[in-house]
Amino acid sequence: YKLQSVADTPKVLVHLRKDSSVRVLTIHGHQDEVVSVQNAFHFDEEIANHSLHVIKQANHNFNGIKYLDEMVEQIVTFYNSVYNET
């Protein structure tokens, strides 16, 4: 399912609740003032096959590249967990 806009978020959640074969990773900054970290926690509760990683000191832009290594590590770990399950 392709997200066209933020307004489609409820539709995406309905789709992801039904399709547990879809794996989702969310990386969110705890100090994000644009999109509340509560949204990430909500996704974590609503999406069946969801992995959440919150970076405690990161803002909406993850403070530039300050947390780049942590983000890449989480993405690689998630990718490996998805593609090494076969």
N, C-alpha and C positions, 0 to 999 in steps of 0.2 A: 504494500500500500504506500503510495507516494503522498507525502505531506505537502500540500500546496501553500498553506498559510497557517499561522498560529490558530486561526479559527477552526482548522481541521483537527486540532488536538483531540477533542472528544471522539471523533470518528476513528482516529488512529488507536486510541485506547480500547475502543470496542473491538477493533480488529485484533489487537495484540492479546486481549483477554481470551479470544477464541482460538488463536493460533499459537500454541505453546512451542511450535517448532521454530519460531522466530526468536532469535537471541538479541538482546538489546543491552548496550553499555551506555550508562550515563556518567559523565564526569562533570561535576558541578563545583563551583566555588562557594564556600560557606559564606563568604562576605559579599556575595553578589547582591547589588542593590537594584539591578534591572529585572532579573528573574529570581524570585525568592527560592531559596534552597528547599522550601517546603514543597515546591513543585516536584523536585527530584525525589523527595521522600514519598510523595503521592504516587509518582510513576512506579517507584519501587514496590509499593503495595499493590498497585493495580495491574502491572504487567507480569505475566506468569514467569517468563524466563528472562529476568532482568538482573543486571549487575550494576550496583551503584558504588561509585567512589567519590567521596566528598573531600576536597582539598580545603582544609580548615582556614588558611589565611588568604585564599585566592578570591579575587573579585570576578566580575563578569567577564573580563578579558584575561583572566588568570594572571594578572599583573605582568602582562607582556610575556616574556619568555622565562620568567622566574621559575615557573613550575613545569616547564617543557619536559624535562627528564622524567618527572613523576607521571605526567600525562602519557608520554610515549611508553613508559614501563607498563602502565595500566592497559593501554591499547594492545600492546604485544602480548601481555598475559591473557587478555580476553580473547584475542585472535587465536592464540595457541590452544586455549581451552575449547574453543568452538571447532577448530579444524583438526584437533588431535583426538577427538572423541570417537572417531570411526573405528 
